[in-house]
C-alpha cells in the first residue's frame, strides 16, 4: 500500500517509486504487477525515443548507452488517487478522531492535487477540439517534461501547458513551452495553454495564430455540451 501512496504524491515514475517503497526491487515489481492485474493502476509508457547513432561506427556516450526511459502509472479511478494521497497515509490520525489535522492538510494540498486532474480534463477537451488524434498524453524525457503532447494521424504535433494557479498566464509561459518543445525535438503545429485564472492582456492582444487559449469558461461550455449530448442519446425523457 505504501507504493500506491508514493505514486499518489510523487511524479508517478515507476523506478523511483519502487526504490522508495521497497528494499527488494523484485518484490516491488511483483506488487506493481498485482496492482495492474487488479485494475488499480494503469501503466503510462514513456513516449521518449531512445538516443540513436547518427552512423553505424558512432559510439554513444556511456550514460546514454545505459539510459532507459522511465515509465509512469496513473490510477484507474480518481478516487484511488485521492484515497492513497489523503486517507491511507493519515489512517492513524483518523482512527484517533483527529479529523481536523487531516482536513487541514487536504485543504493546504488540494491545489497540487487538482492540478493533475486539470491536465486530465484538458486532454479530454482537446480530444473534442482537435481532429485526427492518434495519441495524446503527457511527455517526459531526461531533459524536459511537457504536460500534454498530441500526435495527429498526419504526423503533426501539438503541445500544451496546463496551469492550475490563481494568477493569469503570461507570455513567459508560452515562451517556456516553446523552449521545452524545441529541447524535446518537436516542431509543433499548435501550442495550447490551459489556465484556471485566464491570461494576461499582453498575451491576449499579441497571441500568435498557432496558439490556442482555454480557460474555465471553455471547460464550463464543454461540460454543458457533454450533458446535453448525453441527454440527447438517452432513450428516456423526463418532465418535472
Secondary structure by P-SEA (a helix, b strand, c coil): caaaaaaaccccccaaaaaaccccaaaaaaaaaaaaaaccccccccccccccccccccccccccccbbbbbbbbbccaaaaaaaaccccaaaaaaacaaaaaaaaaaaaccccaaaaaaaaaaaaaaacccccccbbbbbcccccccbbbbcccbbbbbbccccccccccaaaaaaaaaaaaaacccccbbbbbbcccccaaaaacccccbbbbcaaaaaaaaaaaaaaaaaaccccccc
